[in-house]
Amino acid sequence: MRSIIIGGGVTGLSAAYEFVQAGVQPTLIEAQPFLGGVVQTETVEGCVLEGGPDSFLSAKPAANDLIRELGLGDQLIGSNDHSRITYLLRNGRLVPLPDGLLMMVPTKILPLAVSPLLSWSTKIRMGLELFRRPPSTPLPDRTVAEFIESHYGRETVDYLAEPLLSGVYGGSVDRLSVQSVLTRFVDLETKYGSLTRGVLAAKKQARRPAHPAPLFQTLKGGLAQLTHELERRIRPTAEIITGRAEFIHRTDSGYAVRVNGETLTARHLVMATPAWQAGQLLRPVHAKLAELLEGIDYSSSVTLALGYRRDQCGPIPPGFGFLIPARERQTLVACTFVGAKFPYRVPETHHVLRCFLGGAGDEKVLDLSDAEILTAVRAELKKLLGWDADPSFVRIRRWRRAMAQYSVGHTARIATVRAILHHLPGLQLAGNAYDGIGVPDCIRTGRASARTLSQQ
């Protein structure tokens, strides 16, 4: 009997690959006419452009391990961390993020003291945080904003936590769960009270590797190298169906899935779709599970790549790019200087600016026309960079309800989901909605779901 995977993004492809490795012939159902999901790479005028994620964290091994397993290890490249400078907009000008910050936790005094990013009252409060004691009883889940404000004040929320986490999660710090998003910091608070003291203690205890890994990694030809190789590996064995799953119900031996007017039966089912979509499909299987999955919020975003010939535009600041706090935001949320962040991405003849728009609370930008988006972004870039030039090429991608939001209570929600799944043998959930949003998390959950079912 079949093992069915619904969703052909990097999560579903990883699950299909794991099934094939275990000697199982999976059926992969994907609504789009292509596989890869949000991982979409193209090359224009010699520039490698990512429509979705452009890299993954080196600290999470699942992506690195799979890439090497697929024989693509020689294609791995790391970020240019020696030139990593990130700017934040404050009072209309770009200010470098001070050295020695771990997210929003200071570990060096002097760089923060001389930075114009924060006021002296906030700097003093950050210094006094060092003397904070551990809580006497476990604290409940809180929003990221409440958590950071209690340690370092509201200005730190507005000019560090909010822009940094908007760039990662596309979410609102006034809704995101600190237990789910900043788990390590919650653990440090529980043990030390002071986040600063906890981070410094952890750094002191950690062994420094002789050759530290870069913060981010990707592939020379873009992340689609990974999804294309996964597709190549599974095609001889897997059945790939292009169509939208319409209905799922339980059978005596597993699950039945209707797609393209045909009903397919399966012993094993992996839902590698967004949680809201999984919830809609699984409502006939388990109403409470569906309610929990549909209750996971998602944000929408736009990526805009602007390519310029260097001889036709002005300079860009040294570094990786900039973030715009909500207090200063008009349309742009962030911008990456692609050629500075990674090698092999942009030839010497070009600059590429990869802009991010939308996110929680700003989804209305997705309804603007391409021309309206381009006009607004070019006007902002002119103010920030001091020049405006006609781009040699433009690429716009809209991602509707693509990024899961871990709101307060998310950990408890997922615990309940897993308890329900325990009574639904043969069903697994995978993707960015549960316990990690990055590419490595999608790969890890996809492979783990297939491995679990293969062993049953």
C-alpha positions in Angstrom: 0.0 0.0 0.0 1.1 3.5 -0.8 3.0 6.0 1.4 1.6 9.5 0.4 3.3 12.8 0.9 1.2 16.0 0.3 3.4 18.9 -0.5 6.4 19.1 -2.8 8.5 21.7 -1.2 11.9 21.0 0.5 10.0 19.3 3.3 8.1 16.9 1.1 11.1 16.2 -1.1 13.2 15.4 2.0 10.5 13.0 3.2 10.3 11.4 -0.3 14.1 11.0 -0.4 14.0 9.3 3.1 11.3 6.9 2.0 13.3 6.0 -1.1 16.4 5.4 1.0 14.3 3.0 3.1 13.1 1.1 0.1 9.6 2.5 0.1 8.0 3.8 -3.1 6.3 7.1 -2.1 3.6 9.0 -3.9 4.2 12.8 -3.8 1.3 15.2 -4.5 2.1 18.8 -5.4 -0.5 21.4 -6.4 2.0 23.5 -8.4 3.4 22.4 -11.7 6.9 22.5 -10.2 8.6 21.1 -7.1 10.6 23.0 -4.6 8.0 25.2 -2.9 9.5 28.5 -1.8 13.0 27.4 -2.8 13.2 29.1 -6.2 16.5 30.1 -7.9 17.2 31.7 -11.2 20.3 33.3 -12.8 19.9 36.6 -14.6 22.9 38.4 -16.2 25.2 36.1 -14.2 23.6 36.9 -10.9 22.2 34.1 -8.8 18.8 35.2 -7.5 16.8 33.5 -4.7 13.0 34.0 -4.8 12.6 32.5 -1.3 15.2 31.6 1.4 18.8 32.4 0.3 20.7 30.4 2.9 20.5 28.4 6.2 22.1 28.6 9.6 25.3 26.5 9.9 24.5 25.7 13.5 21.6 23.5 12.4 23.2 20.4 10.8 20.2 18.9 8.9 20.7 20.8 5.7 24.5 20.5 5.7 24.3 16.8 6.3 21.8 16.2 3.5 23.7 18.3 1.0 26.9 16.2 1.7 24.9 13.0 1.6 23.7 14.0 -1.9 27.2 14.6 -3.1 26.9 18.4 -3.2 29.4 19.1 -0.5 31.8 20.8 -2.9 29.1 23.2 -3.8 28.7 24.5 -0.2 29.7 28.1 0.4 29.6 30.2 3.6 28.7 33.8 4.2 31.5 36.4 4.1 31.5 36.9 7.9 34.7 38.9 7.9 32.8 41.7 6.3 29.5 41.2 8.1 28.0 44.6 9.0 24.3 45.0 9.4 22.7 48.5 9.5 19.5 49.6 11.3 17.6 52.7 10.4 17.4 55.3 13.2 16.1 58.7 12.7 16.3 58.3 8.9 19.9 57.2 8.7 21.6 53.8 8.6 23.5 53.0 11.8 25.8 49.9 12.1 24.7 47.3 14.5 27.2 47.5 17.4 29.8 44.8 17.7 29.3 42.3 20.5 25.6 41.9 20.3 24.1 38.4 20.4 20.7 39.2 18.9 19.8 41.9 21.3 22.0 40.9 24.2 25.2 43.0 24.7 28.4 41.2 25.4 30.8 44.2 24.9 30.6 47.5 26.6 32.5 50.0 24.4 30.9 49.3 21.0 27.4 49.7 22.5 28.4 52.8 24.5 29.6 54.7 21.5 26.8 53.6 19.2 24.0 56.2 18.4 21.5 53.4 17.9 20.3 53.5 21.5 19.8 56.3 24.1 22.0 56.6 27.2 19.1 55.6 29.4 18.7 52.3 27.6 22.4 51.7 27.6 22.5 52.2 31.4 19.5 49.9 31.8 21.3 47.3 29.7 24.3 47.6 32.0 22.2 47.2 35.2 20.5 44.1 33.7 23.7 42.3 34.6 22.6 42.3 38.2 19.2 40.7 37.6 18.5 37.6 39.7 16.8 34.3 38.5 13.0 34.1 38.9 11.9 32.4 42.1 9.2 30.4 40.2 8.9 29.4 36.5 7.5 32.2 34.4 4.7 31.7 31.9 5.1 32.0 28.2 5.2 35.7 27.1 5.6 37.7 24.0 9.0 38.5 22.8 8.3 42.2 23.3 7.3 41.6 27.0 10.4 39.4 27.6 12.9 41.8 26.1 11.3 44.9 27.5 11.5 43.4 31.0 15.2 43.0 30.6 16.4 45.9 28.5 13.5 48.3 28.0 11.1 49.2 25.2 13.7 51.0 23.0 15.6 47.7 22.8 12.4 46.0 21.6 11.8 48.7 19.0 15.4 49.1 17.6 16.8 45.6 18.1 14.3 42.8 18.8 11.6 43.9 16.4 13.8 44.5 13.3 16.0 41.4 13.9 13.1 39.1 14.4 11.0 40.6 11.6 13.8 39.8 9.2 13.8 36.1 10.4 10.1 35.3 11.2 8.2 38.0 9.3 6.2 38.3 12.5 5.3 40.8 15.3 7.3 40.8 18.5 4.0 41.7 20.3 2.6 38.3 19.3 5.6 35.9 18.9 6.2 33.5 21.7 9.5 33.9 23.5 9.3 30.2 24.6 9.2 29.1 21.0 11.3 31.8 19.3 14.0 32.5 21.9 14.1 29.3 23.8 17.8 29.6 24.7 17.3 33.0 26.2 14.4 31.7 28.3 16.7 29.0 29.6 19.4 31.5 30.4 16.9 33.7 32.3 15.7 30.7 34.3 19.3 29.8 35.3 21.0 33.2 35.6 18.2 35.9 35.7 20.4 38.2 33.6 20.6 37.4 29.9 23.9 39.3 29.7 25.4 37.2 32.5 24.0 34.0 31.0 25.4 34.7 27.5 28.8 35.7 28.9 28.9 32.5 31.0 27.9 30.4 28.0 30.6 32.0 25.8 33.2 31.3 28.5 32.2 27.6 28.8 32.1 27.0 25.1 35.1 25.6 23.3 36.2 27.9 20.5 36.7 25.8 17.3 40.0 26.3 15.4 38.0 27.0 12.3 34.6 28.4 13.2 31.8 27.7 10.7 30.3 30.7 8.9 27.0 31.9 10.3 25.1 31.1 7.1 25.7 28.6 4.3 24.2 28.0 0.9 25.0 26.5 -2.4 27.1 28.1 -5.2 24.3 27.8 -7.7 21.5 28.6 -5.2 19.4 26.5 -2.9 17.5 25.1 -5.9 20.5 22.9 -6.5 19.4 21.0 -3.4 15.7 20.6 -4.4 16.6 19.7 -8.0 19.0 17.0 -6.8 16.4 15.6 -4.4 13.9 15.5 -7.3 16.5 13.8 -9.5 17.1 11.2 -6.8 13.4 10.3 -6.2 12.0 10.4 -9.7 13.1 6.8 -10.7 11.2 5.4 -7.7 8.5 7.9 -6.6 5.2 8.6 -8.2 4.8 12.3 -8.6 1.3 13.7 -9.1 0.6 17.3 -10.1 -2.7 18.2 -8.5 -4.3 19.6 -5.4 -5.4 17.2 -2.6 -9.1 17.8 -2.2 -10.2 15.5 0.6 -8.7 13.1 3.2 -10.5 10.5 5.4 -9.5 7.5 7.4 -9.9 4.0 6.3 -9.6 0.7 8.1 -6.0 0.3 6.9 -4.9 4.0 6.8 -6.0 7.0 4.8 -7.7 7.9 1.5 -6.7 11.0 -0.4 -8.8 12.4 -3.3 -6.7 14.2 -6.0 -7.6 15.0 -9.6 -10.9 13.2 -9.1 -9.2 10.0 -8.1 -9.1 8.4 -4.6 -5.7 7.1 -3.5 -5.4 4.9 -0.4 -2.3 4.8 1.7 -1.1 3.2 4.9 1.2 6.2 5.6 0.5 9.9 5.1 2.9 12.8 5.5 1.4 16.3 5.5 4.2 18.6 4.2 1.9 21.5 3.6 1.4 24.8 5.6 -0.4 24.0 8.8 -3.6 25.9 7.8 -3.8 23.8 4.7 -3.2 20.5 6.6 -5.9 21.5 9.0 -8.4 22.1 6.2 -7.7 18.7 4.7 -7.6 16.8 8.0 -10.9 18.1 9.3 -12.7 14.9 8.4 -10.0 12.8 10.1 -9.9 14.7 13.4 -11.8 18.0 14.1 -9.7 19.0 17.1 -6.4 18.5 15.3 -7.7 20.5 12.3 -8.7 23.4 14.7 -5.3 23.4 16.3 -3.5 23.4 12.9 -5.7 26.1 11.4 -5.1 28.2 14.5 -1.4 28.6 13.6 -0.9 32.1 12.2 1.0 32.7 9.0 2.4 35.9 7.5 2.8 36.9 3.9 5.7 38.7 2.2 7.3 39.9 -1.0 10.9 39.5 -2.1 12.1 42.0 -4.7 15.5 41.6 -6.4 16.9 44.7 -8.1 20.0 44.2 -10.3 22.2 47.2 -11.3 25.2 47.5 -13.5 27.9 49.1 -11.4 28.9 51.6 -14.0 25.3 52.9 -14.0 24.6 53.2 -10.3 26.1 54.6 -7.1 28.0 52.8 -4.3 26.4 50.7 -1.5 27.7 50.7 2.1 30.1 47.9 3.1 28.3 45.0 4.8 25.5 42.6 4.4 22.5 45.0 4.3 20.1 46.8 6.5 16.9 46.3 8.6 14.2 48.9 9.1 12.4 49.0 12.5 8.6 49.2 12.4 8.9 52.7 14.0 10.8 53.9 10.9 9.2 51.7 8.3 7.3 52.9 5.2 7.4 49.9 2.7 10.8 48.3 3.0 11.4 45.8 5.9 15.0 44.8 5.0 17.5 44.8 2.2 20.4 42.4 1.6 23.5 43.4 -0.4 23.7 40.0 -2.2 27.2 40.3 -3.6 28.6 41.2 -0.2 26.9 38.4 1.8 28.0 35.5 -0.3 30.7 34.8 -2.9 29.7 33.4 -6.4 26.4 35.3 -6.3 27.1 38.5 -8.2 29.7 39.3 -10.8 32.0 42.3 -10.4 30.0 44.1 -13.0 26.8 44.2 -10.9 25.1 45.1 -7.6 22.1 43.2 -6.5 19.8 44.5 -3.8 17.4 41.9 -2.4 14.5 43.7 -0.7 11.9 42.3 1.7 8.4 43.7 2.2 5.3 42.6 4.0 5.3 40.5 7.1 2.8 40.5 10.0 0.6 43.6 9.9 2.0 44.7 6.5 0.4 42.1 4.2 -1.4 44.8 2.2 1.7 45.4 0.2 1.0 42.1 -1.6 -2.1 43.7 -3.2 0.0 46.5 -4.8 0.9 46.1 -8.5 4.5 45.3 -9.5 4.9 48.9 -10.7 3.6 50.4 -7.4 6.0 48.2 -5.4 8.9 49.1 -7.5 8.2 52.8 -7.4 7.8 52.8 -3.6 11.0 50.8 -3.0 13.1 52.9 -5.4 12.0 56.1 -3.7 13.1 54.7 -0.3 16.4 53.3 -1.6 17.2 56.7 -3.0 16.8 58.3 0.4 18.9 55.6 2.1 21.7 55.1 -0.5 21.8 58.6 -2.0 21.3 57.5 -5.6 18.6 56.2 -8.0 19.3 54.4 -11.2 17.2 52.3 -13.6 17.7 48.7 -12.6 19.0 46.3 -15.3 16.5 43.7 -14.1 13.7 43.3 -11.5 12.3 40.1 -10.0 9.3 40.2 -7.7 7.9 37.2 -5.8 4.8 37.2 -3.6 4.6 34.6 -0.9 1.1 34.4 0.6 0.6 32.8 4.0 4.1 31.2 3.7 5.8 31.9 7.1 4.4 30.3 10.2 4.1 32.5 13.3 4.8 31.0 16.7 2.4 33.0 18.8 2.2 32.8 22.6 1.1 29.3 23.6 2.6 27.7 20.5 4.6 25.1 22.5 1.5 24.0 24.4 -0.4 23.9 21.1 2.2 21.6 19.4 2.3 19.4 22.5 -1.5 18.8 22.1 -1.0 18.2 18.4 1.6 15.5 19.0 -0.7 13.9 21.6 -3.5 13.6 19.1 -1.1 12.3 16.4 -0.2 9.5 18.8 -3.7 8.2 18.3 -3.6 8.6 14.5 -1.1 5.9 13.5 0.4 6.4 10.0 0.0 10.2 10.0 2.9 12.6 10.3 3.2 16.4 10.1 6.3 18.1 8.8 7.4 21.6 7.8 8.0 25.1 9.3 4.9 25.3 11.5 5.9 23.2 14.4 9.4 23.5 15.9 11.6 25.5 13.6 11.1 27.7 10.5 14.4 27.4 8.6 15.4 25.1 5.7 17.3 22.7 8.1 14.1 22.4 10.2 12.0 21.6 7.1 14.6 18.9 6.1 14.8 17.5 9.6 11.1 17.2 10.1 10.5 15.8 6.6 13.1 13.1 6.9 12.1 12.3 10.5 8.5 11.8 9.5 9.3 9.4 6.7 11.8 7.6 8.9 9.2 7.1 11.6 6.6 5.8 9.2 9.1 3.5 7.5 9.9 1.9 10.8 6.3 1.3 11.8 
